[in-house]
Amino acid sequence: MKIASWLRRFWDNYGPARKLQVIEGDTLPTLLPHRDLVLTRDDGEDWSAGMRCPCGCGATIELMILPGANPRWSIQVDEVGRPTLQPSVWRQTGCRSHFWVRRGRIQWCGD
């Protein structure tokens, strides 16, 4: 495993947990936070969650939360703002990262 990849995974486990930022509207901002997730909410209805790919490739990941969307993710937030997403996130193109977001931490599949 490359050193940069090892350091990123170490930081995912022991650095500060990711938080959830809620924004009004139905589209993600052009510039996403470096670590945190963004939840788009329009008229009180959650639309999507977005984040930068945690592998470091810089790709934007948008996950639909809206009921009826396919595929669809669910999101829960604990009392200190740490998000959990279900199911796992598996990029089918680009870096092909596969991971879970649990309590604000990235848990890589296969680790």
Secondary structure, DSSP 8 states (H G I E B T S, - for coil): --HHHHHHHHHHHHS----EEEEESSS--SS--SS-EEEEEETTEEEEEEEE-TTTT--EEEEE-STT-SS--EEEE-TTS-EEEES-EE-SSTT--EEEEETTEEEETT-
